[in-house]
Amino acid sequence: MTTSGLYDEHWLLAYEANIKGWLPNPRGKDYVKSDQNFGYLKSEGVFFYDEKLAALNTQGQLPMPRLPGLSSGYGNQSI
């Protein structure tokens, strides 16, 4: 949750977490607002994740994902 985080592969999380208030700013500094590029987006109210469009889980607990087995390439044997 730093300015450098805005420019790596997790930039979207670093940006959204700041504007949505999901994670606290380190040392109380607003790293998004102080950045020339992302600060502009924030000042214009730009966001990418809309909580109102997230699907609610109405079935209780989420099922554990099932991973496909790895195939050795020789028939259907799993390795």
DOZABA-798768 format. One record per residue (C-alpha): residue number from 1; chain; x, y, z. Coordinates in steps of 0.02 Angstrom, whole numbers, plus 32768, in hexadecimal, padded with zeros to 4 digits. Layout:
BEGIN
[pt NUM,'A',[X,Y,Z]]
...
***
This chain:
BEGIN
[pt 1,'A',[8000,8000,8000]]
[pt 2,'A',[807F,807D,7FC0]]
[pt 3,'A',[8099,80EA,7F28]]
[pt 4,'A',[810A,8066,7EDB]]
[pt 5,'A',[807B,7FE9,7EEE]]
[pt 6,'A',[8018,8051,7E72]]
[pt 7,'A',[8097,8024,7DEC]]
[pt 8,'A',[80A9,7F68,7E00]]
[pt 9,'A',[803C,7ED4,7DD3]]
[pt 10,'A',[7FC9,7EF5,7E68]]
[pt 11,'A',[7FA5,7FAA,7E3B]]
[pt 12,'A',[7EEA,7F8F,7E37]]
[pt 13,'A',[7EE6,7F4E,7EE9]]
[pt 14,'A',[7F57,7FDC,7F24]]
[pt 15,'A',[7EE4,805C,7ED3]]
[pt 16,'A',[7E3B,8011,7F02]]
[pt 17,'A',[7E6E,7FE9,7FB5]]
[pt 18,'A',[7E9A,80A1,7FCB]]
[pt 19,'A',[7DFF,80EE,7F80]]
[pt 20,'A',[7D89,806F,7FCF]]
[pt 21,'A',[7DDE,807B,807A]]
[pt 22,'A',[7DFD,7FBF,8080]]
[pt 23,'A',[7EAD,7FD0,80C5]]
[pt 24,'A',[7EFB,805D,8129]]
[pt 25,'A',[7F79,80D3,80DC]]
[pt 26,'A',[8029,80B7,811D]]
[pt 27,'A',[8062,8140,8194]]
[pt 28,'A',[7FBD,819B,8172]]
[pt 29,'A',[7FF9,81D6,80C6]]
[pt 30,'A',[7F80,81CB,8035]]
[pt 31,'A',[7FF4,817E,7FB4]]
[pt 32,'A',[7F6F,8181,7F2B]]
[pt 33,'A',[7F41,8238,7F41]]
[pt 34,'A',[7FF9,826B,7F40]]
[pt 35,'A',[801D,820E,7E9C]]
[pt 36,'A',[800E,8279,7E00]]
[pt 37,'A',[7FB6,81F5,7D96]]
[pt 38,'A',[7F4E,8195,7E13]]
[pt 39,'A',[7F27,8231,7E77]]
[pt 40,'A',[7ECE,8276,7DDF]]
[pt 41,'A',[7E64,81D8,7DD0]]
[pt 42,'A',[7E37,81E2,7E88]]
[pt 43,'A',[7E09,829A,7E7D]]
[pt 44,'A',[7D94,8271,7DEC]]
[pt 45,'A',[7D41,81E4,7E4C]]
[pt 46,'A',[7D81,8158,7DDC]]
[pt 47,'A',[7D6F,80A7,7E20]]
[pt 48,'A',[7D71,7FFB,7DD2]]
[pt 49,'A',[7D16,7F8E,7E50]]
[pt 50,'A',[7C5F,7FB0,7E71]]
[pt 51,'A',[7C23,7F58,7F10]]
[pt 52,'A',[7B6F,7F6C,7ED7]]
[pt 53,'A',[7B91,7EF6,7E45]]
[pt 54,'A',[7BE3,7E6D,7EAD]]
[pt 55,'A',[7B7F,7DCD,7EB6]]
[pt 56,'A',[7B3E,7D9B,7F60]]
[pt 57,'A',[7B58,7CEB,7F9D]]
[pt 58,'A',[7AA8,7CAE,7FC0]]
[pt 59,'A',[7AD4,7BF5,7FCC]]
[pt 60,'A',[7B32,7BF9,8072]]
[pt 61,'A',[7BEA,7BCE,8072]]
[pt 62,'A',[7C4D,7BDB,7FD2]]
[pt 63,'A',[7C81,7B33,7F8D]]
[pt 64,'A',[7D39,7B0B,7F85]]
[pt 65,'A',[7D7A,7B14,7ED2]]
[pt 66,'A',[7DA4,7A6F,7E80]]
[pt 67,'A',[7E49,7A6D,7E27]]
[pt 68,'A',[7E60,7A04,7D8C]]
[pt 69,'A',[7EDA,7973,7D9B]]
[pt 70,'A',[7F7F,797B,7D42]]
[pt 71,'A',[7F94,7902,7CB3]]
[pt 72,'A',[8039,78AF,7C8B]]
[pt 73,'A',[8010,78B3,7BD3]]
[pt 74,'A',[8003,77F5,7BCD]]
[pt 75,'A',[7F4D,77C5,7BD5]]
[pt 76,'A',[7EE1,7805,7C64]]
[pt 77,'A',[7F58,77E2,7CF3]]
[pt 78,'A',[7F6C,7870,7D6E]]
[pt 79,'A',[8016,789A,7DB3]]
***
